[in-house]
C-alpha cells in the first residue's frame, strides 16, 4: 500500500510544481509522514523531506525550461533572492535535523493548508502597476529581496519546501511580477536550492540513500513527468485559473492531512464519523434533485426565475434533511461550513464562463457565490444556536425550510401575478408575493414542527404562524443582499420565543 502513496505523493508534488511553483515537499512530505508507516520513525520526516527535495531537482528544472520557452522568467528582479536563498539553505538543513519530526511535520501540514486558502482568496496576485519584465530593483525591492531571501533560504533547508510558494508570494505581491513569470523565476531558483538542500540532507543523514533509494528513484521519476505535463498546461491557461486550481487542491489536501494527523485530538471535540455521514446524506439528497432539475431545464422552456427559485428550494430542503438526520449539532454545522468553503471557489472559477450569468440568473457580479457563502454559514450559525445552545433541533430545520420555501413562493407568485406593489418597501416587492411567502412559510413551518413531534398541534400552529408573519415582514424591509441572513435569523428567534411562551 505504501507504494501507492509514494506514487500519489510524487504525482501531486509534480503537479504543484508545474502549476504554481510549489516545492515538492509542500505536497509530498505531508502525504509520506501521515499515510506511510515507513516514514514514522525518529527520522521519518527528515527522510521524507530529503526525498521530496531530490524529486524537486528535476521537477523544477523541467518546469523552468517550459516557462523559459514562453519567456516567463525574470532573473533581473530575482537575483538577490537567488543569492540569499542559496546561502541560507544549508544552515536550515542542519537546524531541521536537530529539530526533529514534531516541528517539521506540523509546520509542513499547516503551511500547505494556509497557502491553499491564500490562493482561493486571491488567485491572481498580479498588480496593475507592475514594473516591466527585466526592470531593475529599486531600494525597496532590494531590501524586500534581502529580507525574504534570507528567511526563505533558511526555511528551504529547515522545512524542505524549496521556498517555491513563499517566493511566489514575494515576487507577485512585493516585486510586482506577473504570476507566470513569478512561477518560472521561483522554479529556476528552486532547482539549485533543492539540489543544495537535498545534498545537505543526505550528507547529514546518509541512511536516506541506503534505506530508501528505491523510493527516491520512483518519486523523482513520477514528480518530474507530472511537473512537465502540468507546466505545459499552466502556460496555456490564464493565471487566475492556475491560482484557483492550486488553491482548491491545496486547501482540500492540507485540510485532509491535518485531520488525519490530528484525528485523535479532533475526535475528542468533533464527531468525525457523523460529519462524514451528514456530508454523504446531503450529497445523496441534493445530487439527484439537481440532476432532475437540470433535465427539466433542458427538456422544457422553464423561465429563468423559476429555475433559480427551484434551485433554492432544493438547497434549503437538503439542509433541512441533513439537520433532521444528524446525530449532533456539531456535525450539521461543520458540514454547512464545509459546503460553504467548497461552493465559493467552485462558483468563482465558473464565473468567467459565458453561460454562468444566464444559467444562475445572476443579478450582479459575484452575487451567487457571495449569497451561497452567506447562506451556508448562516445555516451553520442557526444550527449551532438553536440546537447547540437551546437543544431545539426542529427550530433550526423549521426556520431554514420556512425561509427557503417562502422566498421561492414570493418570487414565483410575485413576479407573474404581483400587481400591487408594497410602497413601504423598495418598490419591487408586491402584496401578492408577500402573501404567498406568508402562506407557504406557515405550511412548511407547521409541517416540520408537527412531524418532529416536539409540540402539540395548537402550539405548532401558533409558532409557525408567528414565525411566518415576522419572517415575511423582515423580508419586506430587508435588501435582497441581506435577506438571506436576516429572515431565517428572525424566524428562528420568533420560533424559539413563541415555543418558550406557549410552554
C-alpha positions as CSV (number, residue, x, y, z in Angstrom):
1,X,0.0,0.0,0.0
2,X,2.9,2.4,0.7
3,X,3.9,2.3,-2.9
4,X,0.6,3.7,-3.9
5,X,1.1,6.6,-1.6
6,X,4.6,7.1,-2.9
7,X,3.3,7.5,-6.4
8,X,0.4,9.7,-5.4
9,X,2.7,11.9,-3.3
10,X,5.1,12.4,-6.2
11,X,2.3,12.9,-8.7
12,X,0.7,15.6,-6.6
13,X,4.0,17.2,-6.0
14,X,4.9,17.4,-9.6
15,X,1.5,18.9,-10.5
16,X,2.0,21.6,-7.8
17,X,5.5,22.4,-9.1
18,X,4.3,22.8,-12.7
19,X,1.2,24.7,-11.9
20,X,2.3,27.2,-9.4
21,X,5.9,26.7,-8.5
22,X,5.2,24.7,-5.4
23,X,8.2,22.8,-4.0
24,X,7.7,19.1,-4.0
25,X,8.0,18.9,-0.2
26,X,4.9,21.1,0.3
27,X,2.8,18.3,-1.0
28,X,4.9,15.2,-0.7
29,X,6.1,15.5,2.9
30,X,2.6,15.6,4.5
31,X,1.4,12.5,2.5
32,X,4.5,10.5,3.4
33,X,4.6,11.3,7.1
34,X,0.8,10.9,7.6
35,X,-0.1,7.9,5.4
36,X,3.2,5.8,5.1
37,X,4.2,3.8,8.2
38,X,7.8,3.5,6.8
39,X,8.3,7.2,7.5
40,X,7.0,7.1,11.1
41,X,10.4,6.6,12.8
42,X,12.5,9.2,14.6
43,X,14.0,10.5,11.3
44,X,11.0,9.8,9.1
45,X,10.1,13.4,8.4
46,X,13.7,14.2,7.7
47,X,13.9,11.3,5.2
48,X,10.7,12.3,3.6
49,X,12.0,15.9,3.2
50,X,15.2,14.7,1.6
51,X,13.3,12.5,-0.9
52,X,11.0,15.4,-1.7
53,X,14.0,17.8,-2.3
54,X,15.6,15.2,-4.5
55,X,12.4,15.0,-6.5
56,X,12.3,18.8,-6.7
57,X,15.6,19.0,-8.6
58,X,14.5,17.6,-11.9
59,X,10.9,18.6,-11.4
60,X,11.9,22.3,-11.0
61,X,14.4,22.0,-13.9
62,X,11.9,20.8,-16.5
63,X,9.3,23.3,-15.2
64,X,11.9,26.1,-15.6
65,X,12.6,25.0,-19.1
66,X,8.9,25.1,-20.0
67,X,8.4,28.5,-18.6
68,X,11.6,29.8,-20.2
69,X,10.3,28.8,-23.6
70,X,7.3,31.1,-23.0
71,X,9.7,33.8,-21.7
72,X,8.3,33.7,-18.2
73,X,11.5,34.1,-16.2
74,X,12.8,37.4,-14.8
75,X,16.2,36.9,-13.1
76,X,16.9,40.6,-13.1
77,X,14.4,41.1,-10.4
78,X,15.1,37.8,-8.7
79,X,18.9,37.5,-8.5
80,X,19.2,38.8,-4.9
81,X,16.6,36.3,-3.7
82,X,18.7,33.6,-5.5
83,X,21.9,34.5,-3.8
84,X,20.4,34.8,-0.3
85,X,18.4,31.6,-0.6
86,X,21.4,29.6,-1.8
87,X,23.5,30.9,1.1
88,X,21.0,30.0,3.9
89,X,19.5,26.7,2.8
90,X,22.4,24.6,4.2
91,X,22.1,26.3,7.6
92,X,18.4,25.4,7.6
93,X,19.1,21.8,6.8
94,X,21.3,21.4,9.9
95,X,18.7,23.1,12.1
96,X,16.0,20.8,10.6
97,X,17.9,17.6,11.6
98,X,18.2,19.0,15.2
99,X,14.5,20.0,15.4
100,X,13.1,16.5,14.6
101,X,9.7,15.3,13.5
102,X,7.4,17.4,15.7
103,X,8.4,20.8,14.5
104,X,9.0,19.8,10.9
105,X,5.9,17.7,10.3
106,X,3.4,20.1,11.9
107,X,4.8,23.1,10.1
108,X,4.6,21.4,6.7
109,X,0.9,20.5,7.1
110,X,-0.2,23.9,8.3
111,X,1.8,25.6,5.5
112,X,0.0,23.5,2.9
113,X,-3.4,24.4,4.2
114,X,-2.9,28.1,4.6
115,X,-1.2,28.6,1.3
116,X,-4.3,27.0,-0.3
117,X,-6.6,29.4,1.5
118,X,-4.5,32.3,0.3
119,X,-4.8,31.3,-3.3
120,X,-8.6,30.8,-3.0
121,X,-9.0,34.3,-1.6
122,X,-6.7,35.9,-4.2
123,X,-6.0,33.6,-7.1
124,X,-4.3,36.2,-9.2
125,X,-1.9,38.5,-7.3
126,X,-0.7,40.4,-10.4
127,X,-0.6,44.2,-9.6
128,X,-2.0,46.7,-12.2
129,X,1.1,48.9,-11.7
130,X,3.6,46.0,-12.1
131,X,7.0,47.0,-13.4
132,X,8.2,45.9,-16.8
133,X,9.9,42.5,-17.2
134,X,13.6,42.8,-16.6
135,X,13.4,46.2,-14.9
136,X,16.0,46.8,-12.2
137,X,15.0,46.7,-8.5
138,X,14.6,49.9,-6.6
139,X,15.8,50.3,-3.0
140,X,12.6,48.9,-1.6
141,X,12.8,45.9,-3.8
142,X,16.4,45.3,-2.8
143,X,15.5,45.4,0.9
144,X,12.5,43.2,0.4
145,X,14.6,40.7,-1.5
146,X,17.3,40.6,1.2
147,X,14.8,40.1,4.0
148,X,12.7,37.4,2.3
149,X,15.7,35.8,0.6
150,X,17.4,35.1,3.9
151,X,14.3,33.9,5.7
152,X,13.1,31.7,2.8
153,X,16.6,30.4,2.4
154,X,16.6,29.2,6.0
155,X,13.1,27.8,5.6
156,X,14.2,25.9,2.4
157,X,16.7,23.9,4.4
158,X,14.7,23.7,7.6
159,X,11.2,22.7,6.3
160,X,12.4,21.4,2.9
161,X,9.8,23.3,1.0
162,X,12.3,24.8,-1.5
163,X,10.6,28.1,-0.8
164,X,8.6,27.9,-4.0
165,X,5.3,29.2,-2.8
166,X,6.8,31.8,-0.5
167,X,8.9,33.1,-3.3
168,X,5.8,33.2,-5.5
169,X,4.1,35.5,-2.9
170,X,7.1,37.8,-2.7
171,X,7.6,38.0,-6.4
172,X,3.9,38.8,-7.1
173,X,2.9,40.9,-4.1
174,X,6.1,42.8,-3.3
175,X,8.1,42.8,-6.5
176,X,5.2,43.1,-8.9
177,X,5.9,40.1,-11.2
178,X,3.1,38.6,-13.3
179,X,2.1,35.2,-11.9
180,X,3.5,33.0,-14.6
181,X,6.8,35.0,-14.6
182,X,7.0,34.6,-10.8
183,X,6.4,30.8,-11.2
184,X,9.2,30.5,-13.7
185,X,11.6,32.5,-11.7
186,X,10.9,30.7,-8.5
187,X,11.3,27.2,-10.1
188,X,14.6,28.4,-11.5
189,X,15.8,29.2,-8.0
190,X,14.3,26.0,-6.6
191,X,16.3,23.9,-9.0
192,X,19.5,25.0,-7.2
193,X,18.1,25.2,-3.7
194,X,16.6,21.8,-3.9
195,X,20.0,20.4,-5.1
196,X,21.9,22.0,-2.2
197,X,19.3,21.2,0.4
198,X,19.0,17.6,-0.8
199,X,22.7,17.1,-0.8
200,X,22.9,18.6,2.7
201,X,20.2,16.3,4.0
202,X,21.8,13.2,2.5
203,X,25.3,14.1,3.9
204,X,23.9,14.7,7.3
205,X,21.8,11.5,7.3
206,X,23.3,9.1,4.7
207,X,20.8,6.3,5.6
208,X,18.3,8.1,3.4
209,X,20.1,6.8,0.3
210,X,20.9,3.4,1.8
211,X,17.4,2.7,3.2
212,X,15.1,4.5,0.7
213,X,17.0,4.6,-2.6
214,X,14.2,2.8,-4.5
215,X,11.5,5.2,-3.1
216,X,13.7,8.1,-4.0
217,X,14.1,7.0,-7.6
218,X,10.4,6.3,-8.0
219,X,9.4,9.7,-6.6
220,X,12.0,11.5,-8.8
221,X,10.6,9.9,-12.0
222,X,6.9,10.5,-11.2
223,X,7.4,14.0,-10.0
224,X,9.5,15.0,-13.0
225,X,7.0,13.7,-15.5
226,X,4.0,15.3,-13.8
227,X,5.9,18.6,-13.4
228,X,6.5,18.7,-17.2
229,X,2.8,18.0,-18.1
230,X,1.4,20.5,-15.6
231,X,3.8,23.2,-16.6
232,X,2.7,22.9,-20.2
233,X,-0.9,23.1,-19.1
234,X,-0.2,26.2,-16.9
235,X,1.4,28.1,-19.7
236,X,-1.8,27.6,-21.9
237,X,-4.4,28.8,-19.4
238,X,-4.9,32.1,-17.5
239,X,-3.1,33.0,-14.3
240,X,-6.4,33.2,-12.5
241,X,-7.3,29.7,-13.4
242,X,-3.9,28.4,-12.2
243,X,-4.4,30.1,-8.9
244,X,-7.9,28.9,-8.3
245,X,-7.0,25.3,-9.2
246,X,-3.9,25.3,-7.0
247,X,-5.7,26.9,-4.1
248,X,-8.6,24.4,-4.2
249,X,-6.3,21.4,-4.4
250,X,-4.0,22.6,-1.6
251,X,-6.8,23.6,0.7
252,X,-8.6,20.3,0.5
253,X,-5.4,18.4,0.6
254,X,-4.0,20.3,3.5
255,X,-7.2,20.1,5.5
256,X,-7.5,16.4,4.9
257,X,-3.9,15.8,6.0
258,X,-4.4,17.9,9.2
259,X,-7.5,15.9,10.1
260,X,-5.7,12.6,9.6
261,X,-2.6,13.7,11.5
262,X,-4.5,15.2,14.5
263,X,-7.6,12.9,14.3
264,X,-7.3,11.6,17.8
265,X,-7.3,15.2,19.2
266,X,-10.1,16.3,16.9
267,X,-12.2,13.3,17.6
268,X,-12.5,14.4,21.3
269,X,-14.4,17.5,20.2
270,X,-15.8,16.7,16.8
271,X,-17.7,13.5,15.8
272,X,-15.8,12.9,12.5
273,X,-17.8,9.8,11.6
274,X,-21.1,11.7,11.9
275,X,-19.7,14.6,9.9
276,X,-18.8,12.3,7.1
277,X,-22.3,10.6,7.4
278,X,-24.0,14.0,7.2
279,X,-22.0,15.1,4.2
280,X,-22.8,11.9,2.4
281,X,-26.6,12.2,3.2
282,X,-26.6,15.8,2.0
283,X,-24.8,14.8,-1.3
284,X,-27.1,11.8,-1.8
285,X,-30.1,14.1,-1.4
286,X,-29.1,17.1,-3.5
287,X,-27.4,15.4,-6.5
288,X,-30.5,13.6,-7.8
289,X,-32.6,16.6,-7.2
290,X,-30.3,18.9,-9.1
291,X,-29.9,16.3,-11.8
292,X,-33.7,16.1,-12.3
293,X,-34.0,19.9,-12.3
294,X,-31.3,20.2,-15.0
295,X,-33.0,17.6,-17.1
296,X,-36.3,19.6,-16.8
297,X,-34.5,22.8,-17.8
298,X,-33.0,21.1,-20.8
299,X,-36.3,19.5,-22.0
300,X,-38.6,22.4,-21.3
301,X,-38.6,26.2,-21.6
302,X,-38.7,26.8,-17.8
303,X,-38.4,30.5,-17.0
304,X,-35.0,31.5,-15.5
305,X,-36.5,32.9,-12.3
306,X,-38.5,29.7,-11.8
307,X,-35.3,27.6,-12.3
308,X,-33.4,29.8,-9.8
309,X,-36.1,29.5,-7.1
310,X,-36.4,25.8,-7.6
311,X,-32.6,25.5,-7.0
312,X,-33.2,27.5,-3.8
313,X,-35.9,25.0,-2.6
314,X,-33.6,22.1,-3.3
315,X,-30.7,23.7,-1.3
316,X,-32.9,24.5,1.7
317,X,-34.6,21.1,1.6
318,X,-31.3,19.4,1.5
319,X,-30.0,21.2,4.6
320,X,-33.3,20.6,6.4
321,X,-33.0,16.9,5.7
322,X,-29.4,16.9,6.9
323,X,-30.2,18.6,10.2
324,X,-33.1,16.2,10.9
325,X,-30.9,13.2,10.3
326,X,-27.7,14.4,12.0
327,X,-26.7,12.9,15.3
328,X,-25.3,16.2,16.7
329,X,-25.4,19.9,16.1
330,X,-21.7,20.0,15.6
331,X,-21.9,17.6,12.6
332,X,-24.6,19.7,10.9
333,X,-22.8,23.0,11.5
334,X,-19.5,21.7,10.3
335,X,-20.9,20.2,7.1
336,X,-22.6,23.5,6.4
337,X,-19.2,25.3,6.7
338,X,-17.5,22.7,4.6
339,X,-20.1,23.2,1.8
340,X,-19.7,27.0,2.0
341,X,-15.9,26.6,1.7
342,X,-16.3,24.2,-1.3
343,X,-19.0,26.1,-3.2
344,X,-17.4,29.5,-3.1
345,X,-14.2,28.7,-5.1
346,X,-16.1,26.5,-7.5
347,X,-18.5,29.3,-8.4
348,X,-15.7,31.8,-8.5
349,X,-13.9,29.6,-11.0
350,X,-17.1,29.2,-13.2
351,X,-18.0,32.9,-13.2
352,X,-15.9,33.6,-16.3
353,X,-17.9,31.1,-18.3
354,X,-20.3,32.8,-20.8
355,X,-23.2,30.6,-19.7
356,X,-22.8,31.3,-16.0
357,X,-24.8,34.5,-15.6
358,X,-27.8,33.3,-17.6
359,X,-27.8,29.8,-16.0
360,X,-27.9,31.1,-12.4
361,X,-29.7,34.4,-13.2
362,X,-27.0,36.4,-11.5
363,X,-28.2,39.9,-10.6
364,X,-24.7,41.4,-10.2
365,X,-21.0,40.2,-10.4
366,X,-20.2,37.7,-7.7
367,X,-23.8,37.7,-6.4
368,X,-24.4,34.0,-6.5
369,X,-21.1,32.9,-4.8
370,X,-21.5,35.6,-2.1
371,X,-25.1,34.6,-1.5
372,X,-24.2,30.9,-1.2
373,X,-21.3,31.6,1.2
374,X,-23.6,33.7,3.5
375,X,-26.4,31.1,3.1
376,X,-24.4,28.1,4.3
377,X,-22.6,30.0,7.0
378,X,-26.0,31.2,8.2
379,X,-27.2,27.6,8.3
380,X,-24.2,26.7,10.5
381,X,-24.8,29.6,12.9
382,X,-28.6,29.0,13.3
383,X,-28.0,25.3,13.9
384,X,-25.3,26.0,16.5
385,X,-27.5,28.4,18.4
386,X,-30.9,26.8,18.2
387,X,-29.7,23.2,18.6
388,X,-26.4,23.6,20.2
389,X,-27.4,26.1,22.9
390,X,-31.2,25.6,23.2
391,X,-31.4,22.0,22.3
392,X,-34.1,22.7,19.7
393,X,-33.1,20.8,16.5
394,X,-36.6,21.2,15.0
395,X,-36.3,25.0,15.3
396,X,-33.3,25.2,13.1
397,X,-34.8,22.9,10.5
398,X,-38.1,24.8,10.5
399,X,-36.6,28.2,10.2
400,X,-34.4,27.2,7.3
401,X,-37.2,25.5,5.4
402,X,-39.6,28.3,6.0
403,X,-37.2,30.8,4.6
404,X,-36.3,28.7,1.6
405,X,-39.8,27.8,0.5
406,X,-41.3,31.2,1.5
407,X,-38.7,33.2,-0.5
408,X,-39.3,30.9,-3.5
409,X,-43.1,31.4,-3.2
410,X,-42.7,35.2,-3.0
411,X,-40.9,35.2,-6.4
412,X,-43.0,32.5,-8.1
413,X,-46.2,34.3,-7.2
414,X,-45.0,37.9,-7.0
415,X,-43.2,38.1,-10.4
416,X,-46.0,36.9,-12.6
417,X,-49.0,38.0,-10.5
418,X,-47.8,40.8,-8.4
419,X,-50.0,43.8,-9.4
420,X,-49.9,45.7,-6.1
421,X,-46.5,46.9,-5.1
422,X,-45.6,47.4,-1.5
423,X,-44.8,51.1,-1.3
424,X,-43.2,51.0,2.2
425,X,-40.5,48.6,0.8
426,X,-38.1,49.0,-2.1
427,X,-40.9,49.1,-4.7
428,X,-40.0,45.8,-6.2
429,X,-42.0,43.6,-3.9
430,X,-45.7,43.0,-4.1
431,X,-48.5,42.2,-1.6
432,X,-49.3,39.1,-3.7
433,X,-45.8,37.8,-3.4
434,X,-45.7,38.6,0.4
435,X,-49.0,36.8,0.8
436,X,-47.6,33.7,-1.0
437,X,-44.5,33.8,1.2
438,X,-46.6,34.0,4.4
439,X,-48.8,31.1,3.4
440,X,-46.0,28.8,2.2
441,X,-43.8,29.6,5.2
442,X,-46.6,28.8,7.5
443,X,-47.3,25.4,5.9
444,X,-43.6,24.5,5.8
445,X,-43.1,25.5,9.4
446,X,-46.1,23.7,10.6
447,X,-45.1,20.5,8.8
448,X,-41.6,20.5,10.3
449,X,-42.7,21.3,13.8
450,X,-45.5,18.8,13.8
451,X,-43.6,15.9,12.3
452,X,-40.7,16.5,14.6
453,X,-43.0,15.5,17.5
454,X,-41.9,18.3,19.7
455,X,-45.1,20.2,20.5
456,X,-48.9,19.8,20.4
457,X,-50.9,20.9,17.3
458,X,-52.1,24.3,18.7
459,X,-48.6,25.2,19.7
460,X,-47.3,24.2,16.3
461,X,-49.8,26.4,14.5
462,X,-49.2,29.4,16.8
463,X,-45.4,29.2,16.5
464,X,-45.4,28.6,12.7
465,X,-47.8,31.5,12.1
466,X,-45.8,33.9,14.2
467,X,-42.6,32.8,12.5
468,X,-44.2,33.2,9.1
469,X,-45.5,36.7,9.9
470,X,-42.2,38.1,11.3
471,X,-40.2,36.4,8.5
472,X,-42.4,37.9,5.8
473,X,-42.2,41.3,7.4
474,X,-38.4,41.1,7.7
475,X,-38.2,40.1,4.0
476,X,-40.2,43.2,3.0
477,X,-37.9,45.6,4.8
478,X,-34.5,43.9,4.0
479,X,-32.5,44.5,0.8
480,X,-32.0,41.4,-1.4
481,X,-28.3,41.2,-0.5
482,X,-29.0,40.6,3.2
483,X,-32.4,38.8,3.4
484,X,-30.5,35.5,3.3
485,X,-29.2,36.3,6.8
486,X,-31.9,38.4,8.4
487,X,-35.1,36.4,7.5
488,X,-34.1,33.0,8.8
489,X,-32.4,34.6,11.9
490,X,-35.6,36.5,12.8
491,X,-37.8,33.4,12.0
492,X,-35.7,31.2,14.3
493,X,-35.7,33.8,17.1
494,X,-39.5,34.0,16.9
495,X,-40.0,30.3,16.9
496,X,-37.8,30.0,20.0
497,X,-39.6,32.7,21.8
498,X,-43.1,31.5,21.0
499,X,-42.2,28.0,21.9
500,X,-40.9,29.2,25.3
501,X,-44.0,31.3,25.9
502,X,-46.5,28.6,25.0
503,X,-44.9,26.2,27.3
